[in-house]
Amino acid sequence: MASYFQDARLPQQRVVEGVAFPAVLVPSAPASVATGGVDEFLAAVRSERASRLEPLVRDAGALLLRGFPARTAADFDRAVDAFGYEELPYVGGAAPRTNVVGRVFTANESPPDQKIPFHHEMAQVPTFPSKLFFFCEVEPKSGGETPIVLSHHIYKRMKEKFPEFVEKLEKDGLIYTRVLGEGDDPSSPIGRGWQSTFLTKDKAVAEERAAKLGMKLEWTDDGVKTVMGPIPAVKWDESRGRKIWFNSMVAAHTGWKDARNDPVKAVTFGDGSPLPADVIAECGRILEEECAAVPWQHGDILLIDNWAVLHSRRSFEPPRRILASLCK
């Protein structure tokens, strides 16, 4: 049988170690998409998932589906379900998010003029998603790309340039510190309050859930200080047999800033010593240099393997509405 999907090339794609990044699929017969609708698309995802879609995600690390008939949040929810991954509850993450429908949430709701630096989703806690889906419900007026970059490639470049720093990072790991208010602060990229972070209004339940993550809580008059770590900053990707730059170091050191938080104190080496600002800045430059940033179009679905790829967000001119779903 002919495939419902065909490969496509975009000017923003990169070729890394001979593989197009991200992989891009479009309908093999665009006219039939209009007549077949969402149900036919979902059936194709189910039937070609194991043979076509998942091998692309494994090889490339990220897959963009463009031009398909998923147009609404409800369509996206059904599309994520069609892939068959189990949902991951969003416990311990920093970004303010709102549930939209089913297993679909808004992506980070921080203000449009703020960039969100590169990170692996929930790298600062031990339970993190293995897959992330993003969906473009409203395409940006301008900007607002979600740049992505291959983690093992960043590890290699950092190891070449800063061998002693990487050696210490691998030995000691990182400690992440964040001060949370009670409620969410949508003006901050890390503005998730403790009640939505731990999905409870009960401090005892929050303590219990934090303990399961290995996180220490220090309560204050109007919130709580969370201390996570030491936690590894470099991991071993078992399925691909390679080391990955699995951390939110640059994001925390440059972007965890709001009325409660000082980025310099937000992340340290696992022994408590400060990270060198010049190395963090150079890592940020390398991430930008190596990334691919495809402009969003309405209906785009981007599937990211969180073991392989870091992502970020560029500032934008509204409107823009990107939805997300996290999977185990």
C-alpha positions in Angstrom: 0.0 0.0 0.0 1.1 3.5 -0.7 2.1 5.6 2.3 -0.2 8.4 3.5 3.0 10.4 4.3 5.9 11.6 2.1 9.3 13.2 3.1 9.7 16.9 2.6 12.6 19.3 2.8 12.5 22.8 4.3 15.2 25.5 4.1 15.5 25.6 7.9 16.4 21.9 8.2 19.9 21.0 9.0 21.8 17.8 8.1 23.6 16.4 11.1 25.7 13.3 10.6 24.0 12.6 7.3 20.4 12.9 8.8 17.9 15.6 8.1 17.0 17.4 11.3 14.1 17.7 12.0 12.5 15.0 9.8 9.5 16.5 7.9 6.5 14.6 6.6 3.7 16.1 4.4 0.7 14.4 2.9 1.5 12.1 -0.1 -1.7 13.2 -1.8 -2.7 16.7 -0.5 -6.1 16.6 -2.3 -7.2 13.5 -0.4 -6.4 15.1 2.9 -9.2 17.6 2.3 -11.7 14.9 1.6 -10.5 12.2 4.1 -10.3 14.6 7.0 -9.0 14.0 10.5 -10.2 10.4 10.9 -8.2 9.3 7.9 -5.1 11.1 9.2 -5.4 9.4 12.6 -5.9 6.0 11.0 -2.7 6.6 9.0 -0.8 7.6 12.1 -1.9 4.3 13.8 -1.1 2.1 10.8 2.3 3.7 9.9 3.5 4.6 13.4 5.8 1.6 13.9 6.9 1.3 10.3 7.4 4.9 9.3 6.9 7.6 12.0 8.8 6.2 15.0 11.9 5.2 13.0 12.1 8.8 11.8 11.9 10.1 15.3 14.5 7.7 16.5 16.9 8.6 13.6 16.3 12.4 13.5 15.3 13.1 17.1 12.4 15.2 16.0 9.5 15.0 13.4 7.4 17.8 12.0 4.1 16.8 10.5 2.9 19.6 8.2 -0.2 20.1 6.0 -2.4 17.5 7.7 -6.1 18.1 8.7 -5.6 18.4 12.5 -6.6 22.1 13.0 -8.0 22.4 16.5 -6.9 21.5 20.1 -9.4 18.6 20.1 -7.8 17.3 16.8 -4.4 17.5 18.4 -5.5 15.7 21.5 -6.8 12.8 19.2 -3.5 12.9 17.2 -1.4 12.5 20.4 -3.6 9.6 21.5 -3.1 7.9 18.1 0.6 7.7 18.7 -0.2 5.5 21.7 2.2 7.0 24.3 1.1 7.1 27.9 0.5 10.6 29.3 2.9 12.1 31.8 1.3 14.3 34.6 3.0 17.7 34.7 4.4 17.5 38.3 7.6 19.4 39.1 7.9 21.5 36.0 8.5 25.3 36.2 6.4 26.7 33.3 3.0 28.2 33.8 0.5 26.1 31.7 -3.3 25.7 31.4 -5.1 22.5 30.6 -7.0 23.0 27.3 -8.6 19.6 26.5 -7.8 16.0 27.4 -4.0 15.6 27.6 -3.3 19.0 25.9 -1.9 22.0 27.7 -0.8 25.5 26.6 2.9 25.7 26.1 4.9 28.1 28.4 2.7 31.2 28.8 5.4 33.7 29.6 5.2 37.1 27.8 5.9 37.2 24.1 8.9 39.5 24.3 10.8 36.9 26.5 12.9 34.2 24.9 12.9 30.8 26.6 16.4 29.4 26.5 17.3 25.9 25.5 16.4 23.0 27.8 15.3 19.4 27.9 11.8 19.3 29.2 11.8 18.9 33.0 15.6 18.1 33.1 15.7 19.5 36.6 13.6 16.6 38.0 14.2 12.8 37.9 10.8 12.1 36.3 10.6 13.7 32.8 8.8 13.0 29.6 10.5 10.9 26.9 8.3 12.4 24.2 6.9 16.0 23.7 4.3 17.1 21.2 3.8 20.7 20.2 0.9 21.9 18.0 0.4 25.3 16.3 -3.2 26.3 16.9 -2.6 30.0 16.0 0.5 30.8 14.0 2.6 33.8 15.1 2.4 37.1 13.3 6.2 37.0 13.3 8.9 35.2 15.2 7.9 32.7 17.9 9.8 29.7 16.4 10.6 26.7 18.7 14.3 26.1 17.9 15.6 22.5 18.4 19.1 21.1 18.7 20.6 17.7 19.1 21.8 17.0 22.6 24.6 14.6 21.8 26.1 17.1 19.4 26.1 19.8 22.1 27.8 17.4 24.5 30.5 16.7 21.9 31.2 20.4 21.2 31.3 21.3 24.9 33.6 18.4 25.7 36.0 19.5 22.9 35.9 23.2 24.0 35.7 22.9 27.8 37.0 19.4 28.8 37.6 20.3 32.5 34.2 22.0 32.9 32.4 19.0 31.4 34.5 16.6 33.6 33.4 18.5 36.7 29.8 18.6 35.5 29.8 14.8 34.9 31.4 14.2 38.4 29.3 16.6 40.5 26.0 17.2 38.5 23.9 20.3 39.2 21.7 21.7 41.9 18.6 23.7 40.8 17.1 26.2 43.2 13.8 27.9 42.6 11.5 30.1 44.8 7.8 29.6 44.1 4.8 31.7 45.1 1.5 30.1 46.0 -0.3 30.9 42.7 1.0 31.1 39.1 2.8 34.2 37.9 2.1 34.4 34.1 4.7 37.3 33.8 7.5 34.8 34.5 8.8 32.0 32.4 9.2 29.9 35.6 6.1 31.4 37.2 4.4 28.2 38.1 3.2 28.4 41.8 3.7 25.6 44.2 0.0 24.6 44.2 0.0 23.9 40.4 3.6 22.5 40.5 2.6 19.8 43.0 -1.1 19.7 41.9 -2.4 20.3 45.5 -3.2 23.0 47.9 -2.1 20.9 50.9 1.5 21.6 52.0 1.8 18.0 53.4 0.9 16.5 50.0 3.3 18.9 48.3 6.0 17.8 50.7 5.2 14.1 49.9 5.3 14.7 46.1 8.5 16.8 46.3 10.1 14.0 48.3 9.2 11.5 45.6 11.2 13.7 43.2 14.1 13.9 45.6 13.3 17.7 46.0 13.8 19.5 49.3 11.2 22.2 50.3 11.9 25.2 52.5 8.6 27.1 53.3 8.6 30.9 53.4 5.8 33.3 54.4 4.4 33.6 50.9 5.7 30.5 49.1 8.5 27.9 49.1 12.1 27.5 48.1 12.7 24.2 46.2 16.2 22.6 46.1 16.7 19.8 43.5 19.9 17.9 43.3 22.6 17.1 42.9 21.1 15.7 39.7 23.1 14.5 36.6 23.7 17.1 33.9 25.0 14.6 31.4 23.0 11.4 30.8 23.6 8.2 28.8 21.0 7.6 26.1 20.7 3.8 26.3 18.7 3.4 23.1 21.2 5.3 21.0 24.4 4.4 22.9 25.6 8.0 23.4 26.1 10.7 26.0 23.6 13.6 26.0 23.7 17.2 27.3 20.7 16.6 29.5 20.2 19.8 31.6 18.6 23.2 31.9 21.8 24.8 32.8 21.7 27.7 30.3 18.0 28.2 30.8 18.3 28.4 34.6 21.5 30.6 34.6 20.2 33.1 32.0 16.4 32.8 32.2 15.2 31.8 35.7 14.7 35.4 36.6 11.6 37.0 38.2 10.6 38.9 41.4 11.6 35.9 43.5 14.5 34.3 41.6 18.1 35.3 40.8 19.4 33.2 37.8 23.0 33.1 39.2 21.7 31.3 42.3 19.2 29.2 40.4 21.8 26.6 39.3 25.2 25.6 40.7 27.6 22.6 40.5 26.5 19.7 42.7 29.1 20.7 45.3 27.4 24.2 45.6 30.2 26.1 43.7 29.1 28.6 41.1 29.0 27.9 37.3 31.5 30.0 35.3 29.4 32.7 33.4 31.8 32.7 30.4 31.3 29.0 29.8 27.5 29.3 30.2 27.5 32.2 27.6 29.6 30.1 25.2 27.3 27.1 25.6 24.4 29.4 24.8 26.2 30.5 21.6 26.9 26.9 20.6 23.2 26.0 21.1 22.1 28.8 18.8 24.7 28.0 16.2 23.7 24.3 16.0 19.9 24.7 16.2 17.2 24.4 13.5 14.3 26.8 13.8 11.3 26.1 11.5 8.6 28.9 11.5 5.3 27.6 12.7 2.3 27.1 10.4 -1.3 26.5 11.6 -1.8 22.8 12.1 1.9 21.9 12.5 2.5 19.0 14.9 6.1 18.7 16.1 7.1 15.5 17.9 10.3 15.7 19.9 12.3 12.9 21.5 13.2 14.5 24.9 16.2 12.1 25.2 17.7 13.4 22.0 16.7 17.1 21.6 16.8 20.4 23.5 14.2 23.0 22.6 13.7 26.7 23.2 11.3 29.6 22.2 12.0 32.8 20.3 10.2 36.0 21.1 7.3 36.8 18.9 4.6 39.3 17.8 1.2 38.0 18.9 -1.1 36.4 18.2 0.5 32.9 18.8 -0.9 29.8 20.4 1.2 26.7 20.7 -0.2 23.7 22.6 1.8 20.9 24.2 1.4 17.4 25.4 3.9 15.4 27.5 4.3 11.6 27.3 6.1 9.0 29.4 
